[in-house]
C-alpha cells in the first residue's frame, strides 16, 4: 500500500512539473516582448520623433517668437532633429567570432572609440545649436526656455513640491 502511494505521489509531481513547464514559457514570451526584449527600432524612432515634434510645438508657442527670431528657431529645430541612422555602429558578431581574444578586444575597443567620438560630435553640435538659438532670445524668453528644457524628471519634481 505504501508503495502505491509513493508511486501516485511521484506521478502527481511529474505531471504537475510537466504542466508547469508547459505553461511558464507561454506566459514568459509575451512579457519579454512587452519589456523590450523584442522591441521594434523603427516604431521606437517614430514614437520619439513624434514626442519631440510635440515638445517643439509647445515650446515655440510658449516662447512667443518674433518674426526676426523665426530663422534662428528653424535652424535650431533642424539641428536638433534625431539622426536618421543610429550614431552607434553595432558589432559584426560573425566577424568577431572569427577573431582571437586579443584581436576581438582590440576591435571592440576601436568600435567603442568610434562610437564615443560620434556621440561627442553629436552632443557638441547640439550644444552649439542650442547656444546660438538661446542667444537670439530675450531675457524673458530665456527664462521660459530654461524652465521648459529641464529634463522631464526635474519638471515633474517641481510640480510635486
N, C-alpha and C positions, 0 to 999 in steps of 0.2 A: 504494500500500500504506500509506503514511504517513497519507494522508487517511482511509482506512478505520479505522485505529487511533484517530485523533483523534475520528472520529465515534462509535466504540464507547465511547471514554473519556467523551465528553460525554454520551452516552446513559446510561451507567452512573452518572455523577454526578447526572444529572437524576432517574433512578429512585431512587437512594439518598436524595436530598434529599426527594423526594415521599413515600417510605416514612417517613422520619424526621419529616416534617411531620405525617403522619397519626398517628404513634404518640405524639409528645410531648404534644399536648393531651389525649389519652385518659389518659395517665399523670398529667398535672398536675391534672386536675379532682378526683379523689378526695383527693389530697394537700392541695389547698387547703381542702377541706371539713374534713379532719382537723385542719388548723392553725387552724380557727376562722373562716375567711372566711365560711362559710355556717353559722354557729352558730345554735342554737335557744335564744332567750332564755328561753322557758318551762322548758325542760329544765335550763338553767343555774341558774335561780332555784330550781327544785325540788331540784337537787343541793346547792346552797349551803345551803338551808333544812335538808335532812336532815343535812348535816355540822354545822351549828350546833346542831341539836337533840341530836345525839350528844355534842357537846362539852359542852352544858349538863348532860346526864345524868351524864357523867363528872365534871364539876366539882362538881355537887351531892353526889355520892357521896363525893368526896374532902374536901369541906368539913364533913361530919357536922353538918348544920344542926340546931338545936333547933326545937321546935315554935313557940317565940316568934319565931324568925327566918324561918319559912315565909312569912308575908305580905310581908316585905321581899324574899325571894327571888322570889316570884311577881310582885311589882311590877317587879323588876329584869329578869326574863325577858320580861315583857310589853313593857317599854320598849325592850328590845334587839332585838325582832323586826325582821326585814327589812321595809321598806316594801312594800306590795302593788304600788305602781306606782313606776317609776324616779323618782328625785329630779331627774335632769337631763331637761329637756324638749328634744326634738330640734328642729332647724330644719326649717321647711317649705321644702323645696328649690324647689318650683314657685313659691311666693310670692317667694322670694329671687331667682329668676331674672328676675322682672319688675322688680326694683328697680335703680336706678343703683348704681354702685360706692360712692359716699359713703353712700347710703341703706342699702345692704347692709352696709357696715362698721358703721354706727350700729345696725342691727338685730342684727347678730352681737354687738356689744358689750353691748346691753341684755339679750339672751338669756343671754350669758355671766355678766353680773352677777346676773341672777335665779337662774341655776343655782348660782352661787357662794354666794349668800345662802341658798338651800335647803340646800346641803351644810353650811354653817356652822351653821345652825339645828339640823340633824340631829346634828352632832357635839356641839354644846353639850348637847342633850337627852340623848344617850347618856352623855356625861361626867358630867352631874349625876345620872343614874340610877345610874351606877357608884359615884360618891362616896357617895350615900345608902345603897346596899346595903353598901358597904365599911365604913362607919361602924357598921353593925349587927353586924359580925363581931368575934370575939375576936382577940387578938393572934396566936394560933396559926393561926386560920382566915385571917387577913390574909396571913400568910406563904405559906400554901397558895395563896390566891387570886393573890398576886403571882407565884408560880412558874408557876402554871397559865395565867395570862393573858398571859404573854410572847408576842410574835409567834412563830409556829411556827418560823421560821428561827433564832430565838435559842435556842429549846429544843433544836433539832437540834444546834446548835453546842455547847451544853452537854453533850449526850450523847456527842459525839465526843471532847471534850477530856479 
